[in-house]
Amino acid sequence: MDDLPVIELVEAMPGFPGDRRFALVRLDDDGILHGLRSLDRDDLEFVVVPPAPFYPRLRP
């Protein structure tokens, strides 16, 4: 994962006090599913998706 950009959180997410460094990794070929993978431990990854495919009328 050395070539992935690192996302460093200023404060840890509730319930995960030791995890502040994450990498966003692609999980599918369509680019919809991603994993927010902890770089501080091997057993933590959150599945994240962009809202647009599910809520097309949503505007930022």
Wavefront OBJ file of the C-alpha trace (Angstrom):
o trace
v 0.000 0.000 0.000
v 2.987 2.283 -0.279
v 1.681 3.867 -3.505
v -1.748 4.787 -2.069
v -2.386 8.244 -0.651
v -2.727 8.189 3.120
v -5.700 9.858 4.796
v -4.756 10.999 8.286
v -7.627 11.884 10.598
v -7.147 14.695 13.108
v -9.339 12.814 15.568
v -10.085 9.115 15.602
v -13.547 7.865 14.693
v -15.730 6.996 17.700
v -15.062 3.428 18.771
v -11.715 3.233 16.983
v -9.341 5.342 19.114
v -6.095 3.886 17.772
v -6.888 4.226 14.073
v -6.114 7.537 12.421
v -4.315 6.559 9.222
v -6.327 5.091 6.354
v -5.981 4.380 2.641
v -8.862 4.455 0.170
v -8.657 1.337 -2.007
v -10.848 0.354 -4.948
v -12.825 -2.854 -4.416
v -14.588 -3.227 -7.771
v -13.972 -2.514 -11.443
v -16.843 0.000 -11.658
v -15.301 2.338 -9.082
v -18.364 2.309 -6.857
v -17.152 0.184 -3.958
v -14.117 1.341 -2.025
v -12.519 0.266 1.196
v -11.303 2.726 3.801
v -8.537 0.505 5.099
v -6.759 1.180 8.370
v -3.005 1.485 8.105
v -2.665 1.188 11.868
v -3.949 -2.409 12.061
v -4.671 -5.207 9.602
v -8.185 -6.166 10.669
v -10.113 -2.915 10.100
v -11.679 -1.780 6.832
v -14.893 0.133 6.132
v -16.785 -0.212 2.856
v -17.546 3.231 1.416
v -19.454 4.292 -1.680
v -20.079 7.618 -3.432
v -23.687 8.765 -2.967
v -24.363 9.712 -6.636
v -25.080 6.183 -8.000
v -27.692 5.679 -5.282
v -29.016 9.253 -5.002
v -28.633 10.825 -8.481
v -30.514 14.011 -7.553
v -28.230 14.718 -4.601
v -26.106 17.807 -5.175
v -23.097 18.790 -3.023
l 1 2 3 4 5 6 7 8 9 10 11 12 13 14 15 16 17 18 19 20 21 22 23 24 25 26 27 28 29 30 31 32 33 34 35 36 37 38 39 40 41 42 43 44 45 46 47 48 49 50 51 52 53 54 55 56 57 58 59 60
